[in-house]
Amino acid sequence: MPTDSIHKGRIVGVSSGVAGAWSGSMMGLWQLWYKSGKHPNWHFFDDSKNWLQMDKFGHVYTAHKINQLTTDLYTWSGMQSEKAIWMGTGVSLGFQTTLEVLDGFSTTWGFSWADMGANFLGTALYTVQQLSWQEERIIPKFSYHPTDFAHMRPEVLGSRFSESLLKDYNGQTYWLSTSPGTFLADGNFPNWLCFSFGYSAHGKLIGNESTFTNPTNGTIIHEQREFILSLDVDFSRIPVKKPWVKTVLKQLNYLKIPFPALILRDGTLIGAPLYF
């Protein structure tokens, strides 16, 4: 629950937590990923056409959520609303830019302007809404379901659920959920009920190639984009009286809950009774 005035203890605690999480995660990633594969020179890498841009949607989502979480924490600390928004914006862009700089020293990757563009877009999606409407009306969300594609390339798409959750783009869906009720003044449409527009990939097993030959049976699998329409719930607008319950419910907005959906895949419309 936000406070009405600056709470110095909370400001110190939040700032220390942000700094600790930032520096700790970077040092950990350096040891795990970057140190052993350090490139002799800082370099660029154009991955804008890889993975049907699914990784770029991931950058948008992550940058947005870092901005939102940081802004919420500083607002809770009693910081004036607009200052909290700019603090969240700075932390989001700074954190993501630090990762890109580390990528620039990696033999596997490199500094990606496409990633930076996605980071900026995700950060701005939250900042602009807060400055314009003082609320969030368009909410990025995430969902995942296991696929058989991960079993075909487990070394790339993950051999366990926890790995595939992060690596198998065929099972990931990135959403934008919005309620017409937040744009209408008559109050006839419940502002917690959303339409959700999703994007995903199907049959994407190699980042920069459009086909994959299954070594088991020789079947050629073609990459396909998926566009999904579904319903969703904005949990931050569920009418509850207790502030702490409202705060807890808002955290559910990180994920898109299962609903029936229409999927447009390679020009074919598919109905799903329950889409995860």
C-alpha positions in Angstrom: 0.0 0.0 0.0 1.5 3.4 -1.0 2.3 5.8 1.8 1.3 9.5 1.8 4.8 10.8 2.6 8.4 9.8 2.2 9.4 6.8 4.4 13.2 7.0 4.6 13.6 3.5 5.9 11.6 2.1 3.0 13.5 4.3 0.5 16.8 3.0 1.8 15.6 -0.6 1.8 14.2 -0.5 -1.7 17.3 1.3 -3.1 19.6 -1.2 -1.4 17.5 -4.1 -2.7 17.6 -2.8 -6.2 21.3 -2.2 -6.1 22.0 -5.6 -4.6 19.8 -7.5 -7.1 21.3 -5.6 -10.0 25.0 -6.0 -9.0 24.5 -9.6 -7.7 22.7 -10.8 -10.8 25.4 -9.3 -13.1 28.2 -10.8 -11.1 26.5 -14.2 -11.2 25.8 -14.0 -14.9 29.4 -13.1 -15.6 30.6 -16.1 -13.7 28.1 -18.5 -15.3 27.7 -17.3 -18.9 30.2 -14.7 -19.9 33.6 -15.3 -18.2 34.3 -18.6 -20.0 33.1 -17.4 -23.4 34.7 -13.9 -23.3 35.3 -12.4 -26.8 38.6 -10.6 -27.2 36.8 -7.5 -28.6 33.5 -5.9 -27.8 31.3 -6.4 -30.9 27.8 -6.2 -32.4 25.4 -9.0 -33.3 22.3 -8.7 -35.5 19.8 -11.2 -34.3 16.7 -9.3 -35.4 15.5 -12.1 -37.7 16.1 -15.0 -35.3 13.4 -17.0 -33.5 10.5 -15.3 -35.3 11.3 -12.3 -33.0 10.0 -14.3 -30.0 13.0 -13.3 -27.9 12.3 -9.7 -28.7 8.8 -10.0 -27.2 10.6 -11.5 -24.2 12.7 -8.4 -23.9 9.6 -6.1 -24.1 7.9 -8.1 -21.4 10.9 -8.2 -19.0 11.7 -4.5 -19.4 8.1 -3.6 -18.7 7.8 -5.8 -15.6 11.1 -4.4 -14.2 9.8 -0.9 -14.7 6.4 -1.7 -13.1 7.9 -3.5 -10.1 10.5 -0.8 -9.4 7.9 2.0 -9.7 5.5 0.2 -7.4 8.3 -0.3 -4.8 9.3 3.4 -4.8 5.6 4.5 -4.7 5.2 2.2 -1.7 8.2 4.0 -0.2 6.3 7.3 -0.4 8.1 8.8 -3.3 6.1 11.2 -5.4 4.4 9.4 -8.2 6.2 10.9 -11.2 9.6 10.6 -9.6 8.8 6.9 -8.8 7.9 6.4 -12.5 11.2 7.8 -13.7 13.1 5.7 -11.1 11.5 2.6 -12.5 12.2 3.8 -16.1 15.9 4.3 -15.3 16.3 1.0 -13.5 14.6 -0.9 -16.3 16.7 0.6 -19.1 19.9 0.5 -17.0 19.6 -3.1 -16.0 18.8 -4.3 -19.6 21.5 -2.1 -21.1 24.0 -3.7 -18.7 23.1 -7.1 -20.0 23.5 -6.0 -23.6 27.0 -4.6 -22.8 27.9 -8.0 -21.3 26.6 -9.7 -24.5 28.9 -7.4 -26.4 31.9 -9.2 -24.8 30.5 -12.7 -25.4 31.7 -15.1 -28.1 28.1 -16.6 -28.3 26.3 -13.3 -28.6 27.0 -9.6 -29.1 25.5 -6.2 -28.5 22.1 -6.2 -30.2 20.4 -3.0 -31.3 17.2 -5.1 -31.8 17.4 -6.2 -28.2 17.9 -2.6 -27.1 14.9 -1.4 -29.2 12.8 -4.1 -27.5 14.0 -3.0 -24.1 13.2 0.6 -24.8 9.7 -0.3 -26.1 8.9 -2.4 -23.1 10.1 0.3 -20.7 8.2 3.0 -22.5 5.0 0.9 -22.6 4.7 1.3 -18.9 6.1 4.8 -18.5 3.9 6.4 -21.2 0.7 4.8 -19.8 1.5 6.0 -16.3 2.3 9.6 -17.4 -0.7 9.7 -19.7 -3.4 7.9 -17.8 -2.0 7.5 -14.3 -2.8 3.8 -14.7 -2.1 0.8 -16.8 -4.6 0.0 -19.4 -2.5 -2.2 -21.7 -0.8 -5.0 -19.8 1.9 -7.4 -21.2 1.5 -10.9 -19.9 3.1 -14.3 -20.4 1.9 -17.9 -20.6 3.6 -21.2 -21.3 2.7 -24.8 -22.2 5.0 -27.8 -22.9 5.5 -28.8 -26.5 6.9 -31.9 -28.3 9.4 -29.6 -30.1 11.6 -29.4 -27.1 12.2 -33.1 -27.2 13.6 -32.8 -30.7 16.3 -30.4 -29.7 16.6 -30.6 -25.9 20.1 -29.2 -25.9 18.7 -25.9 -27.3 15.0 -25.9 -26.2 15.5 -27.5 -22.8 15.4 -31.0 -21.5 13.4 -30.2 -18.3 10.3 -28.1 -17.7 12.3 -25.3 -16.0 14.7 -25.1 -19.0 12.0 -25.3 -21.7 10.0 -22.6 -19.9 12.8 -20.2 -20.7 14.1 -21.7 -24.0 11.2 -23.2 -26.0 9.6 -20.4 -27.8 7.0 -22.8 -29.3 5.4 -23.1 -25.8 5.7 -19.4 -24.9 3.1 -16.8 -25.7 3.4 -13.1 -25.1 0.1 -11.2 -24.6 -1.2 -7.7 -24.5 -4.4 -7.6 -22.4 -6.7 -4.6 -22.3 -10.3 -3.9 -21.2 -12.6 -1.7 -23.2 -14.1 -0.6 -19.8 -10.9 1.4 -19.1 -11.5 3.5 -22.2 -15.3 3.9 -21.7 -16.9 6.4 -19.3 -20.3 4.8 -19.1 -19.2 1.9 -16.8 -21.3 -0.7 -18.7 -18.3 -2.9 -19.5 -16.5 -4.4 -16.4 -13.0 -2.9 -16.4 -11.5 -6.1 -15.0 -12.6 -8.2 -18.1 -10.0 -8.0 -20.9 -9.5 -9.0 -24.5 -6.0 -10.4 -24.9 -4.0 -10.5 -28.1 -1.1 -13.1 -28.1 1.9 -13.9 -30.3 3.8 -17.2 -30.4 5.8 -19.5 -32.7 5.1 -23.0 -33.9 7.7 -25.4 -35.3 10.6 -23.0 -34.5 13.6 -25.2 -33.7 16.5 -23.2 -35.2 17.0 -19.5 -34.6 18.0 -18.4 -38.1 16.5 -21.2 -40.2 12.9 -21.6 -41.3 12.9 -25.4 -41.4 14.1 -28.3 -39.3 14.4 -32.0 -40.3 13.4 -34.4 -37.6 16.3 -36.8 -37.3 13.9 -39.5 -36.0 11.6 -39.8 -39.0 12.9 -37.3 -41.6 9.9 -35.1 -41.3 10.5 -31.5 -42.3 9.0 -29.0 -39.9 8.3 -25.5 -41.1 8.3 -22.5 -38.8 4.9 -20.7 -38.4 3.8 -17.6 -36.6 0.8 -17.7 -34.4 -1.6 -14.9 -33.6 -4.1 -15.6 -30.7 -7.2 -13.9 -29.5 -8.5 -14.8 -26.0 -10.1 -13.4 -22.9 -8.3 -12.4 -19.7 -8.6 -10.8 -16.3 -7.0 -7.7 -15.0 -6.5 -8.7 -11.4 -5.5 -5.2 -10.3 -9.1 -4.1 -11.0 -10.9 -6.8 -9.1 -13.2 -4.9 -6.7 -11.7 -5.7 -3.2 -11.7 -3.4 -0.2 -8.5 -4.5 1.6 -5.4 -2.8 0.1 -3.1 -5.8 0.9 -5.4 -8.1 -1.0 -5.4 -5.7 -4.0 -1.6 -5.7 -3.9 -1.4 -9.5 -3.9 -3.9 -9.8 -6.7 -2.0 -7.3 -8.9 1.0 -9.7 -8.9 -1.1 -12.2 -10.8 -1.0 -9.8 -13.8 2.4 -11.2 -14.7 0.7 -14.2 -16.2 -2.2 -14.8 -18.6 -4.7 -17.2 -17.2 -6.1 -20.0 -19.4 -9.2 -19.2 -21.5 -10.7 -20.4 -24.7 -8.9 -18.9 -27.7 -8.8 -18.5 -31.5 -5.4 -19.2 -33.1 -4.4 -17.9 -36.5 -1.5 -20.1 -37.7 -0.2 -19.8 -41.3 -3.6 -18.6 -42.5 -5.6 -21.3 -40.8 -7.9 -20.5 -37.9 -7.9 -23.0 -35.0 -10.1 -23.0 -32.0 -8.7 -24.0 -28.6 -11.2 -24.8 -25.8 -8.6 -23.8 -23.2 -5.3 -22.1 -24.2 -2.3 -22.0 -21.8 
